[in-house]
Amino acid sequence: MKFSAPLLLLSLLTAVSGGSAAAQGPLAGPGWQPLNDRLPPGYNAAILQRIRSEDATWLQPMRVELPSTGSVALHAGQPAPAAESAAPASFAIGMGHLYRLRLSELPEFPAAEFYPTIELLDRLHPPAGQEFQHPIPFVFTADDLRLAASGALVTRVIYLERPQTAASDDPLRRERPHTVPAGDNAVAAAEMHGRPLAIVRIGGRVPVDGQTPPFFFGSGGPAAAAPAPAPEPRSARRAPQTTSAQQTSTVASRH
């Protein structure tokens, strides 16, 4: 697969309060889809890991962005973080696994910590040696965090857009609201527009000493901090390149 610039990463977002939409179950609605964002966290990634023959040692670079500043810790199956960094934070994680983040020290939410999960379904295929120049972006907006703090569950499906679809959109304005009706399969909706890469879920769930359920901190996949960038010779420095991205989102219901 050729990796062409600009990289067009999009996401579908749906927020449910944990009421009727979630209670319908993962297979509600006409027909049946093997992948569904309402399946238990980690289930979709585990299915894809079993049927694909990707290199198990490959670590997909990722970039976590917050509304402004803050601290980001990456958990890979253990209460102790595998890596930690100030936002924006860069890590690398394994495809087919579930991970947990800890977002803290956010000035917009000074007394709160958030523990979203990241379920990595697929990977990108950048040119060799340029992996960390093309990370999957995980952007947590103030609206996402506000909904989570109010008790809502926010689910975002990030996917790589098809060039044929991207050609019909304005390349200079990649942020447009998009509605996914409550109860719809967000993974199936993402597949209509491109290749799903990850499922992100963020709500009000936090660890409790002595009562943390199994796999709360992830499934134990490989993880690493991003390598420190090598300094460029002064003569080789260029203006920074930007990644064109679109956030498409909807709020299905809230408290």
Phi, psi and omega in degrees: 000127178280142181254107185254150177259148359280153176285124183253099179253129182235169175214145171257134182234136173223141180237129177232151184274359182092013181264236190295323182296316180288330184286347180291339179093161187290340185248020180290155177100169181293142179074184181217131177247130180295332178250136184204134182293346180268000171290160181305142179307131181097342186292314181298316180297321180295321178300310183294326179296326182286330186260353180254159182243039179289158178296118183290344180271353182290131175247123182277119176296144179220156179226124181257124181241137179248171180304325176214261180250172179156179179247140181234123175246139179252123178253135182235055176101354183232151176300326176283132182293146175283333179199155181210143183201158171287150178283145357288136188250139179243132178222181173222134185226164185267139178292142178090012184233164178250135180231159178237135174256155167239117179256122184215173178058036177275124180297333179285338180224070191297334183256009188243151168234144181238145184232070178288157174252151175235122178249109185272113183269324188209178185230166172266167181231070181283167175299147180303134180087354181242022185302315183279358171276347182228065179281161169281124181275133173244101187256119177255110183275165177298325178294319176303310184291325178295318177296315179298319180294334180275356179107000179278155172257122180255125180240127181236130175252119180262134181219158177269121186288146175286138179302326181296324178285320183296330183297337182271356181256159177288114184291345181268350180223092189261009181248104181226139178291141179220133186257126169251115183303148179303134179091349178287157177278105184293329178294316178296322178296320178296322180295336178289339183250344183175210184249112180299134181249324186201153172244127179245130178234131178222128180215203183264011183286132179227154179289145177238129181305126178080355183230015181287123182291161177302144178066014177301321182268016176111179185265001176088027178285168180292149180205153180203154172284157178291142177293149177294133181294140178286137179295138179271145172301146183304323183290341184260358183290139180229169175294141182298142178271147179250154177254124178281125183220158179230139173250116176248128191216160174209152172247114184283314177196160180208166176295000000 
